[in-house]
Amino acid sequence: MQRYLISLAYNGSNYHGWQMQENANSVQSEITTKLSLLLQQEISITGCGRTDTGVHAKEFFAHFDVEKINLSQVDLVYKLNSFLSGDIVIYSITEVSNDFHARFSALSRTYRYYISTVKNPFREKLSYYYNGALNIDDMKLACSYLFDHRDFTSFSKLHTQTATNNCIIKAADISFTNNEIIITVTADRFLRNMVRAIVGTLLEIGKGKLTPEDMNNIILAKNRSNAGFSVPAHGLFLEKVMYPEL
């Protein structure tokens, strides 16, 4: 069996996330169905993670195993893109070693959340609109507390089946440009709903409803109800996945 790596991106607006599930349309199921049809055999695809309903990915990776492909990799990419809808794009399909794993080989993942501070019809479905006053300095200070902790239960969706809620935050930053606030978080792994809960908490701090120091107390509490609201999914993008091989 030969293992292949798929590099892709997608607009998640019309999907119930990446993960294949019953009675719901997902990015994984769309690609699996079309790829199996093209290769005329049942294919199983493993993604680098799972994005929630409505979340987008500018960079995403997945792998699959197959005995033989009767198409060139360039032709396979072309035909697969022709079969898929316009909100999913395949950039490349390349051979990798059999011990490569799209999920477990990843060193880190970077998410960005986009907040528009002015009404913008071209960004309406790809960013969260908020035009109130925000103290960006307080929000940046609050980000610094993320590096002091490993257990992020307070930012995890309840009743998940993860073995641990420990993550290592490697970078967290906030920038403001062209009437848009961009919140960037990089970690070795993420919990379900984690980034959206962090951003919601940062917004509460920016509004003055919480202090920067409250971020530390919220994390220590290990209680989701202590954190801020979950911001809408449509402003969230998986931007980068890092591998040693890449």
C-alpha positions as a Python dict, from the first residue, in 0.01 Angstrom:
ca = {
    (1, 'M'): (0, 0, 0),
    (2, 'Q'): (118, 350, -80),
    (3, 'R'): (26, 651, 132),
    (4, 'Y'): (-66, 982, -30),
    (5, 'L'): (-95, 1328, 123),
    (6, 'I'): (-370, 1566, 8),
    (7, 'S'): (-320, 1940, 45),
    (8, 'L'): (-651, 2127, 33),
    (9, 'A'): (-861, 2420, 149),
    (10, 'Y'): (-1231, 2477, 196),
    (11, 'N'): (-1502, 2725, 280),
    (12, 'G'): (-1690, 2554, 562),
    (13, 'S'): (-2014, 2753, 535),
    (14, 'N'): (-2213, 2467, 380),
    (15, 'Y'): (-2064, 2184, 586),
    (16, 'H'): (-2106, 2035, 931),
    (17, 'G'): (-1731, 2051, 981),
    (18, 'W'): (-1458, 1826, 843),
    (19, 'Q'): (-1551, 1506, 1024),
    (20, 'M'): (-1768, 1249, 848),
    (21, 'Q'): (-2098, 1191, 1032),
    (22, 'E'): (-2438, 1038, 974),
    (23, 'N'): (-2714, 1252, 823),
    (24, 'A'): (-2489, 1557, 782),
    (25, 'N'): (-2278, 1691, 498),
    (26, 'S'): (-1907, 1714, 577),
    (27, 'V'): (-1591, 1802, 387),
    (28, 'Q'): (-1442, 1459, 459),
    (29, 'S'): (-1745, 1276, 320),
    (30, 'E'): (-1748, 1492, 5),
    (31, 'I'): (-1384, 1421, -76),
    (32, 'T'): (-1407, 1053, 22),
    (33, 'T'): (-1705, 994, -206),
    (34, 'K'): (-1552, 1169, -507),
    (35, 'L'): (-1205, 1018, -461),
    (36, 'S'): (-1345, 666, -423),
    (37, 'L'): (-1546, 716, -741),
    (38, 'L'): (-1242, 837, -934),
    (39, 'L'): (-1015, 556, -816),
    (40, 'Q'): (-1293, 297, -846),
    (41, 'Q'): (-1228, 160, -498),
    (42, 'E'): (-1329, 241, -144),
    (43, 'I'): (-1095, 502, 3),
    (44, 'S'): (-1062, 605, 368),
    (45, 'I'): (-926, 955, 434),
    (46, 'T'): (-769, 1075, 761),
    (47, 'G'): (-757, 1451, 825),
    (48, 'C'): (-509, 1661, 1020),
    (49, 'G'): (-784, 1750, 1266),
    (50, 'R'): (-1150, 1834, 1279),
    (51, 'T'): (-1306, 2173, 1223),
    (52, 'D'): (-1649, 2254, 1362),
    (53, 'T'): (-1960, 2335, 1162),
    (54, 'G'): (-1910, 2652, 956),
    (55, 'V'): (-1536, 2683, 1023),
    (56, 'H'): (-1305, 2733, 724),
    (57, 'A'): (-958, 2605, 636),
    (58, 'K'): (-708, 2793, 423),
    (59, 'E'): (-467, 2504, 471),
    (60, 'F'): (-567, 2147, 553),
    (61, 'F'): (-403, 1810, 505),
    (62, 'A'): (-532, 1456, 485),
    (63, 'H'): (-384, 1119, 391),
    (64, 'F'): (-513, 800, 235),
    (65, 'D'): (-373, 458, 144),
    (66, 'V'): (-421, 287, -191),
    (67, 'E'): (-266, -6, -377),
    (68, 'K'): (-234, 171, -710),
    (69, 'I'): (-344, 490, -884),
    (70, 'N'): (-396, 465, -1259),
    (71, 'L'): (-373, 841, -1304),
    (72, 'S'): (-86, 1082, -1271),
    (73, 'Q'): (-103, 1289, -956),
    (74, 'V'): (-158, 1603, -1166),
    (75, 'D'): (-450, 1442, -1352),
    (76, 'L'): (-596, 1311, -1027),
    (77, 'V'): (-593, 1660, -875),
    (78, 'Y'): (-754, 1806, -1189),
    (79, 'K'): (-1029, 1544, -1206),
    (80, 'L'): (-1098, 1558, -833),
    (81, 'N'): (-1135, 1936, -844),
    (82, 'S'): (-1374, 1896, -1138),
    (83, 'F'): (-1593, 1662, -933),
    (84, 'L'): (-1590, 1866, -613),
    (85, 'S'): (-1803, 2174, -552),
    (86, 'G'): (-1647, 2519, -571),
    (87, 'D'): (-1609, 2555, -193),
    (88, 'I'): (-1344, 2280, -176),
    (89, 'V'): (-1011, 2294, -360),
    (90, 'I'): (-740, 2028, -385),
    (91, 'Y'): (-394, 2182, -421),
    (92, 'S'): (-183, 1869, -454),
    (93, 'I'): (-167, 1494, -397),
    (94, 'T'): (182, 1360, -325),
    (95, 'E'): (338, 1035, -209),
    (96, 'V'): (459, 1025, 151),
    (97, 'S'): (617, 758, 369),
    (98, 'N'): (382, 502, 522),
    (99, 'D'): (464, 620, 874),
    (100, 'F'): (342, 973, 797),
    (101, 'H'): (11, 1058, 966),
    (102, 'A'): (-186, 1371, 877),
    (103, 'R'): (-304, 1414, 1235),
    (104, 'F'): (-36, 1270, 1462),
    (105, 'S'): (268, 1388, 1263),
    (106, 'A'): (160, 1753, 1288),
    (107, 'L'): (377, 1970, 1512),
    (108, 'S'): (134, 2260, 1541),
    (109, 'R'): (-179, 2418, 1401),
    (110, 'T'): (-254, 2789, 1363),
    (111, 'Y'): (-604, 2935, 1374),
    (112, 'R'): (-705, 3292, 1302),
    (113, 'Y'): (-1029, 3461, 1395),
    (114, 'Y'): (-1134, 3765, 1190),
    (115, 'I'): (-1342, 4049, 1336),
    (116, 'S'): (-1462, 4331, 1109),
    (117, 'T'): (-1493, 4667, 1285),
    (118, 'V'): (-1694, 4824, 1002),
    (119, 'K'): (-1982, 4681, 804),
    (120, 'N'): (-1839, 4506, 499),
    (121, 'P'): (-2068, 4312, 264),
    (122, 'F'): (-1769, 4129, 116),
    (123, 'R'): (-1660, 3999, 457),
    (124, 'E'): (-2004, 3942, 609),
    (125, 'K'): (-1987, 3562, 583),
    (126, 'L'): (-1615, 3534, 652),
    (127, 'S'): (-1571, 3754, 959),
    (128, 'Y'): (-1757, 3850, 1276),
    (129, 'Y'): (-1890, 4206, 1269),
    (130, 'Y'): (-1835, 4404, 1589),
    (131, 'N'): (-1806, 4784, 1582),
    (132, 'G'): (-1802, 4864, 1954),
    (133, 'A'): (-1503, 4999, 2146),
    (134, 'L'): (-1238, 4742, 2242),
    (135, 'N'): (-926, 4779, 2454),
    (136, 'I'): (-677, 4593, 2235),
    (137, 'D'): (-394, 4639, 2487),
    (138, 'D'): (-596, 4460, 2757),
    (139, 'M'): (-677, 4182, 2512),
    (140, 'K'): (-309, 4141, 2427),
    (141, 'L'): (-218, 4130, 2795),
    (142, 'A'): (-481, 3863, 2852),
    (143, 'C'): (-324, 3654, 2572),
    (144, 'S'): (1, 3635, 2769),
    (145, 'Y'): (-169, 3425, 3037),
    (146, 'L'): (-238, 3150, 2785),
    (147, 'F'): (131, 3054, 2787),
    (148, 'D'): (128, 2981, 3160),
    (149, 'H'): (-115, 2689, 3140),
    (150, 'R'): (-166, 2346, 2986),
    (151, 'D'): (-519, 2251, 3093),
    (152, 'F'): (-778, 2444, 2890),
    (153, 'T'): (-1093, 2276, 3014),
    (154, 'S'): (-1252, 2620, 3057),
    (155, 'F'): (-1243, 2668, 2680),
    (156, 'S'): (-1355, 2319, 2579),
    (157, 'K'): (-1695, 2216, 2456),
    (158, 'L'): (-1873, 2017, 2726),
    (159, 'H'): (-1918, 1639, 2716),
    (160, 'T'): (-1647, 1565, 2460),
    (161, 'Q'): (-1463, 1234, 2462),
    (162, 'T'): (-1107, 1366, 2455),
    (163, 'A'): (-859, 1181, 2675),
    (164, 'T'): (-702, 1504, 2796),
    (165, 'N'): (-772, 1878, 2781),
    (166, 'N'): (-402, 1962, 2788),
    (167, 'C'): (-263, 2176, 2506),
    (168, 'I'): (58, 2374, 2458),
    (169, 'I'): (-7, 2727, 2333),
    (170, 'K'): (294, 2825, 2122),
    (171, 'A'): (181, 3167, 2000),
    (172, 'A'): (-108, 3406, 2061),
    (173, 'D'): (-134, 3752, 1914),
    (174, 'I'): (-379, 4024, 1812),
    (175, 'S'): (-334, 4258, 1518),
    (176, 'F'): (-547, 4538, 1376),
    (177, 'T'): (-533, 4633, 1009),
    (178, 'N'): (-773, 4755, 740),
    (179, 'N'): (-1068, 4777, 983),
    (180, 'E'): (-1017, 4415, 1085),
    (181, 'I'): (-899, 4262, 1412),
    (182, 'I'): (-717, 3932, 1366),
    (183, 'I'): (-667, 3702, 1664),
    (184, 'T'): (-406, 3431, 1598),
    (185, 'V'): (-348, 3126, 1816),
    (186, 'T'): (-96, 2847, 1752),
    (187, 'A'): (-88, 2526, 1957),
    (188, 'D'): (18, 2164, 1934),
    (189, 'R'): (-349, 2065, 1948),
    (190, 'F'): (-688, 2226, 2004),
    (191, 'L'): (-1001, 2122, 2192),
    (192, 'R'): (-1344, 2144, 2034),
    (193, 'N'): (-1469, 2504, 2038),
    (194, 'M'): (-1145, 2616, 2207),
    (195, 'V'): (-1047, 2907, 1981),
    (196, 'R'): (-1401, 3043, 1964),
    (197, 'A'): (-1428, 3037, 2343),
    (198, 'I'): (-1089, 3208, 2383),
    (199, 'V'): (-1189, 3481, 2136),
    (200, 'G'): (-1524, 3531, 2312),
    (201, 'T'): (-1340, 3572, 2642),
    (202, 'L'): (-1095, 3817, 2488),
    (203, 'L'): (-1387, 4024, 2357),
    (204, 'E'): (-1537, 4039, 2706),
    (205, 'I'): (-1199, 4165, 2828),
    (206, 'G'): (-1178, 4417, 2544),
    (207, 'K'): (-1524, 4548, 2634),
    (208, 'G'): (-1414, 4595, 2997),
    (209, 'K'): (-1655, 4333, 3134),
    (210, 'L'): (-1356, 4126, 3245),
    (211, 'T'): (-999, 4223, 3334),
    (212, 'P'): (-688, 4077, 3169),
    (213, 'E'): (-611, 3902, 3499),
    (214, 'D'): (-949, 3729, 3482),
    (215, 'M'): (-809, 3521, 3195),
    (216, 'N'): (-574, 3351, 3441),
    (217, 'N'): (-854, 3285, 3691),
    (218, 'I'): (-1085, 3150, 3421),
    (219, 'I'): (-826, 2896, 3306),
    (220, 'L'): (-752, 2788, 3663),
    (221, 'A'): (-1123, 2734, 3731),
    (222, 'K'): (-1144, 2460, 3464),
    (223, 'N'): (-1510, 2549, 3420),
    (224, 'R'): (-1657, 2640, 3081),
    (225, 'S'): (-1927, 2859, 3238),
    (226, 'N'): (-1658, 3096, 3373),
    (227, 'A'): (-1529, 3180, 3026),
    (228, 'G'): (-1683, 3410, 2767),
    (229, 'F'): (-1931, 3326, 2494),
    (230, 'S'): (-1837, 3128, 2183),
    (231, 'V'): (-1805, 3363, 1888),
    (232, 'P'): (-1976, 3255, 1561),
    (233, 'A'): (-1795, 2992, 1354),
    (234, 'H'): (-1787, 3184, 1026),
    (235, 'G'): (-1499, 3410, 1137),
    (236, 'L'): (-1265, 3120, 1218),
    (237, 'F'): (-1001, 2982, 980),
    (238, 'L'): (-745, 2706, 1014),
    (239, 'E'): (-452, 2887, 857),
    (240, 'K'): (-143, 2669, 894),
    (241, 'V'): (-44, 2312, 982),
    (242, 'M'): (323, 2241, 1044),
    (243, 'Y'): (495, 1907, 985),
    (244, 'P'): (861, 1811, 1024),
    (245, 'E'): (855, 1668, 669),
    (246, 'L'): (712, 1989, 520),
}
